[in-house]
């Protein structure tokens, strides 16, 4: 399977959604408009915990490259959640990765795993920008390093996807599963902004 073409298909089919999830409104939406360090770290904890829980459960049912990639991602996100929890007493609503709930079977899960990593990379870039704006270069650097980890995770996820996809119908199923994860995340973004009376459409 052409993994570059897979990523292109997911990104092209969800260009608007991914662009807006990577906009400066994403953290505003996820913090409920509370753009301070406590709430931002609460977002990090929430997103990391959701991914760690999901990847751990999937890894238990997987094998080969997919199991290895999921286990490594779960471990990294569990550590990130723990670090973030130590820096905040706030909580925020979760749900951004609820689209993973609909991924049933190895192919769908591999596709969803790739998509969740793409979405997380969009948010990671906003985290860097936030802490740069807070004049906190140390934490900004930490989240830049996280971006490198996510790049490596995406490559591992794509390699695992390639190993489990046998034909065009399975590739299409993986693309559909990935799109579902992106769409679910975007729906959360839209719902949170609209609940605050903010127009979710313009990218800023």
N, C-alpha and C positions, 0 to 999 in steps of 0.2 A: 504494500500500500504506500502511496505517495503521501507522507505525513505533512509535507509543506502544502500540498493541495488541500489536505484536510483542514489545516489551520486557516487557509485562505477561504475555504467554503464557509467555515464557522464565522469568520470575521466579516466576510462580504455579506452573508445573510443576516448579520446582526450589527451592522456598522453603526447605525444610529444609537442603538441600545448601549453598545460598548463605549461609544464616544461620550454619551451622557453619564455613564457610570464612571468614566475617567475624568469628568469635569469637576470643577471646584465645588459644585453643589452636592457631590456624593457624600462627603463627610458631614455637610450640613444636614442632609437628609438622615443619615444614620445616627447622628448625635441628637436628633430631634431639635436642631437649631441651637444646641448648647456647645458652641465652638470653643471649648476650653480643654486644657490638657487632661483633666480627669475624665471627661466624657469621651475624648478621643481614645484614651487608653481603654476605656470600657468597650468601645467599638472593637478595638484590636482583640481584647479578651473574648468578646462574643463571637467574632468571626473565626478566630483561631480555635476556640472550643468546638464550635459547630463542625469545622472541618476535621479536627482530630477525632471527634466521636464517630463521624461518618466513615472516615478512612480506616479507623481501627476495625469497625464492624465489617467493612468490605474486605479488608486484608485477610480476615479470618476465613472468608469464603473463597478467596482467590489463591492462585499459585503462580509460580514462575516470576517473570519480570513485573507483572502487575502487582502481585502480593508484595514484592520487595519495594516497589515504588510507593505503594499505598502506606506500607509500614513506616518508611522513612519520612513521608509527608506527615503522617499522624504524630510521630515522635517530635518532629520539628514544630508542628503547630501546638502540641501540648506544652512544649517548653515555652513557646511564645505566649501562650495564654497565661501560664504561670507567672512569667515576667511582668506581663501587663497587669495582672491581678494585684501584684505587689505595689502598683503605682496608682491605684485608684480605689475608691470606695463606691463609685457610681456604678449603675447598671443601665444598659440600654436594651431596647427591643431587638430580638434576633430576627431570623427568618430569611436572611439574604440568600442562604444556600438551601432553602427548602426544595428547590428544583431537583436536588440530588435524590430526594425521596422517591421521585418517579423513575429513577434509573434501576431497572430490573434486568439482571443477567450481566454476564461478563462484558459483552460488547458495549451495552449502554453505559455501564459503570465506567469503563475505560474512557468513553467519549465524554461523559459528565465530569470525570476527573480532569481531563484536559481543559474543559470549559471553566471549571471552578478556578483553576490555576490562572487562566487568562483574566478572569474577573478580578481575582485577588491582586494580580499585577497592576491592574488599573488603579485599584485602591491604594496599593503600596506607593505608587507615584504621588498620590495626593497626600499621603502621610509624610513623605519626605518634604513636600512643599509646606505643609502645615508647620513642621518643626523648624524649618528654615525661617519661616515667618515669625516663629516664637523666639528666634535668636538662640536656638538650642542645637548647635552644630553636632554635638555628640549623639543625640537621639536621631537627628536627621541622617547621620552617617550609619547608624544602626539599621535604619529602614532602607537606606541605599543597599546595604549588604543583603538585606532581606530580598531585595529585587534580584540580586545575583542568585540567591537560593531558588527563587521562583523560576528563573530562566532554566536552571538545571533541572528543577522539578518538571517543568513542561517537557523538556527533552526526554526525561525518563518516562513520563506519562505517554508521550507519543511513541516511544520505542515499545512500551507495553501494549499500546493500542495496535500498533503494527503487528505484534506477535499474536493477537487474538482475532484480528479481522481476516477472514478467509476469502471473502468475495465482495462484489459491488453492493449487494443487498445489505450486508453487514456494515459496510462503510457508510451507506446511506442511513442506516439505523443509528450509527454512532454520531453522525452529523445531527440527526434529529434530536438525539438525547442531549447533545451539547447545546443545541439551540434552546432546548427547554430549560436548561440550567441558566443560560444567559437571560432568557425571557422572564423567568421567575425572579431573578435578581433585579431586573429592570422594573418589574411590577412593584416590588417593594420600594424601590427608589421613588417611583412615581407616587405611590400611595402615601409615603411619608411626607413628601413635599406638598402634595395637594391637601393633606390634613393640616398643614401649617399655612395654607393659603398661598403657596408658592407655585408659580408656573414651572413645571418640570422640563419644558421643551427647550427653551433657549440654552445653549451651551455657553458657559462662561469660565 
